[in-house]
Amino acid sequence: MLHVAPSLLAADPLHFAAALRDVDAAGATWVHVDVMDGAFVPNLSFGPAHVAAFREATDATLDVHLMVADPAAWVDPFADAGADLLTVHVEVDPHLHRTLSRIRERGVRTGVALNPLTPLETIRDALPLVDLVLVMSVNPGFGGQRWIPASEARLRRVRAWRDADAPRTLIQVDGGIDATTAGPAARAGADVLVAGSALFAGEGTFAERHAHLCEAAREGRDAPEADPTPDRPAG
């Protein structure tokens, strides 16, 4: 099943409640929450208090992406706040197994993320241990960036590993998702497409933009794969 997950980082910060009402009315069942600490990435964004407020405002899955230097320290605060899924970055956690185990102990779904040039092999052994793997298609820390084309090859590689070793693990992609990239991303293997600017700005209503992006993703997934050309190794 495909999900288009609105990223609240792109919503009007003065009107998060209204944004979540739009999300629910559009039928979106996932909401992406980017947590930035000013250390792992240069910006600051949401904290546990925000997630607790979002939890009160929506029944959608709260998919919390921890772009922080010490993810283990934040597992309990965000679990207490109502996160449904916590994704941590492989680049910053030397004890990833321990952190993922703690997330699961809290009854929260687990995710692991990696940046555009992080070798894919670093997450391969984690695939059977997580509910979701996030392939970043931009450099983390800022919204509104352009899709990195090499992300397609990386998604295909992760999909092959997932299909072989962890068929229940979802593949998520985050960064530069719009009507032109949603289809290729879904065709390459993404199950959950995070979108910010393409949903919270532009012509029409939020529901119309969400429906358009969902349709682009479905059409992309249903389209036949092009004849493969040799890719430069993505891992």
Protein Blocks (a to p, Z undefined) as FASTA:
>chain_A
ZZddddfklpcfklmmmmmmmmmmnopabdcddddehlmpmbdcddfklmmmmmmmpcbd
cdddddbfblmlmmmmmmmnopabdcddfklmmblmlmmmmmmmnopacdddddfklcfk
lmmmmmmmpcbdcddfbdehiehiacdfklmmmmmmmmmmmmmmommbccddeehiafkl
mmmmmmnopabdcdfklmmgcedjfklmmmmmmmmmmmmmmpccddddddddfZZ
